[in-house]
Amino acid sequence: MDDLQSLQRDYDRVKSSGLKLNMERGQPGDQNFDLSNGLLSAVTEKDLLTPTGVAIRNYPGGVAGLAEARELFSTILRVKPSQMFVGGNSSLKILADLLLWARVCGLRDKERPWKDGTEKFIVTVPGYDRHFTLLATLGFEMVSVGMTPEGPDIDAIERIAGGDASVKGLLFVPTYSNPTGETVSNRVVHRLAAMKTAAPDFTVFADDAYAVHHLAANPVAPDNLLATAVHSGNPDRVFLFGSTSKITFAGAGIGFMATSESNLAHISRLFTAAYIGPNKVEQYRHVKFLSSYPGGIPGLMEQHAALLRPKFAAVQEVLQRELGGSGLATWTNPQGGYFVSFDTSLPVAKRVVELAKGAGVALTAAGSTYPHGVDPENRNIRLAPTRPPEDEVRKAMEVVALCVKLASAELQNRK
């Protein structure tokens, strides 16, 4: 390990250089947004009626979304259009509304509401901070399971869900998991779809936010979770979620959900009590723009990947050069998605984030990838290289590597 005083001098030199770099949130870069600028003019006065005859300026159209949008986005979740619900700009909002209605009226027709205050959700760690915040805000207790190369620890899930009727669901990211990057295997898909659960209304909520966000060539998609549940005799077990937030515009995209047709009928009745229908103009703009894009959605996603690959490669290159073989840290090399999961070998993640902030590099708060913001081992940091330019990603990673060395040396020096 480098000498503590030498590392401190290097850190002070970086700190005085006035860097202002941000690796905090998984946002697209402006070049990514530019790919979809055609969306802004995709609908004109000639497009006031959809091919199915819906007037996009008026109320009617259905709470589940335009037929054209349901058909288009069903290709992302790999389901039937009749299983699709297409809403506003956020899949997280659809999930939140769904859980709120489950609290008040029950997730399915003629099932008891989840309002006892004792309901639990299985979550994966490290995981997505906004999932944790939503569940905590709604009063669900979270039971953590780890991630494996095949996705969530299915042995732990089967044991927990099979032995406790208060465990109502699993919430996870099945493709390029946030932040670790694993994709669920076929073996895990089939066990999730068929497993015995103590709660008859146990439900799998799969936030497939990165279903088409590939970095590697020729990706292989796992078996579809919803279709597998149908074939396994549990047709109402699964809800899938997705959005165009990192396909078109993060702040003006389209969120969507897929589930069984019986689930969809029940949920649509509940949602109709709150609003007449979604933004049909925005939905139709997306339909026209994405349908006419060269190569369709896959063509657009390849353009995104071309912009993102060098940034992810920069993360791997700098970390390997600065920390490879040091024994101070490990990190993932995802084949898609938006993040790199970084683990310090010593319990210094909070100190690394603090040092990086002092040197002008903003990172996601240590602990964010765990429920209630508490990483019991103080080791995990989520890196988000997607928004900054490549040269800034390199500089930020060099600072992170230096901070890991310094934080580790500080701790060793105190022992």
Secondary structure, DSSP 8 states (H G I E B T S, - for coil): ---HHHHHHHHHHHHTTT--EEESS----HHHHHTTGGGGGS--GGGSB-TT--BTTSS-S-TT--HHHHHHHHHHHTS-GGGEEE-SS-HHHHHHHHHHHHHHT-SSTT---S-SS--EEEEEES--HHHHHHHHHTT-EEEEEEEETTEE-HHHHHHHHHH-TTEEEEEE--SS-TTT-----HHHHHHHHH---SSTT-EEEEE-TTTT-B-SSS------HHHHHHHTT-TTSEEEEEESTTTS-TTS--EEEE--HHHHHHHHHHHHTT-S---HHHHHHHHHHHHHSTTHHHHHHHHHHHHHHHHHHHHHHHHHHHHTTSSSEEE---SBSS-EEEEESSS-HHHHHHHHHHTTEEE--TTTTSGGG--TTS-EEEE--SSS-HHHHHHHHHHHHHHHHHHHHHHHHH-
